[in-house]
Amino acid sequence: MAFKYRTGCAWMDLPEKFGSWKGIRIRLRRWAADGT
């Protein structure tokens, strides 16, 4: 997720090598909820 914050790109513009943008967004929400 450092990529998104460093570049300021939109979720849908993330490179495909990171996987589905929806999956990444869900994973980040889970990490935030559990304090990761």
VOBA-1610 file (N, C-alpha, C; in pm, whole numbers, padded with zeros to 5 digits, always signed):
BEGIN
Met+00081-00119+00000Met+00000+00000+00000Met+00086+00125+00000Ala+00212+00108+00028Ala+00301+00223+00020Ala+00295+00284-00120Phe+00275+00201-00222Phe+00268+00251-00359Phe+00156+00353-00374Lys+00038+00320-00324Lys-00077+00411-00338Lys-00051+00541-00266Tyr+00000+00534-00144Tyr+00022+00656-00066Tyr+00139+00737-00121Arg+00238+00668-00173Arg+00354+00740-00227Arg+00319+00810-00357Thr+00238+00746-00441Thr+00206+00804-00572Thr+00075+00881-00573Gly-00014+00851-00479Gly-00143+00918-00475Gly-00239+00870-00583Cys-00213+00753-00641Cys-00299+00704-00749Cys-00432+00653-00694Ala-00529+00646-00782Ala-00660+00592-00745Ala-00652+00440-00732Trp-00741+00381-00652Trp-00742+00236-00633Trp-00743+00162-00766Met-00826+00206-00859Met-00840+00136-00987Met-00718+00150-01076Asp-00627+00242-01043Asp-00508+00264-01125Asp-00385+00191-01072Leu-00401+00111-00967Leu-00287+00036-00916Leu-00240-00065-01020Pro-00109-00089-01029Pro-00059-00189-01125Pro-00118-00327-01096Glu-00139-00405-01202Glu-00199-00538-01188Glu-00114-00631-01103Lys+00017-00605-01092Lys+00104-00694-01015Lys+00063-00699-00867Phe-00015-00602-00821Phe-00061-00600-00683Phe-00190-00678-00665Gly-00252-00722-00774Gly-00378-00795-00767Gly-00496-00703-00791Ser-00613-00757-00764Ser-00737-00682-00783Ser-00741-00561-00691Trp-00780-00446-00744Trp-00785-00325-00659Trp-00889-00341-00550Lys-00996-00414-00580Lys-01099-00436-00478Lys-01043-00521-00364Gly-00968-00624-00399Gly-00908-00710-00297Gly-00807-00636-00211Ile-00731-00549-00273Ile-00632-00471-00200Ile-00701-00376-00103Arg-00808-00314-00148Arg-00882-00221-00062Arg-00942-00294+00058Ile-00998-00413+00033Ile-01055-00493+00142Ile-00946-00533+00241Arg-00831-00577+00188Arg-00719-00617+00275Arg-00673-00501+00361Leu-00663-00382+00304Leu-00620-00265+00381Leu-00720-00233+00492Arg-00849-00244+00461Arg-00952-00219+00565Arg-00939-00320+00678Arg-00913-00448+00644Arg-00895-00550+00748Arg-00774-00519+00834Trp-00664-00481+00770Trp-00543-00447+00844Trp-00568-00330+00938Ala-00640-00231+00890Ala-00669-00114+00974Ala-00758-00154+01092Ala-00853-00242+01068Ala-00946-00284+01174Ala-00876-00365+01282Asp-00778-00449+01241Asp-00711-00533+01342Asp-00579-00474+01392Gly-00548-00353+01346Gly-00429-00284+01397Gly-00298-00325+01333Thr-00304-00393+01219Thr-00182-00437+01151Thr-00107-00316+01099
//
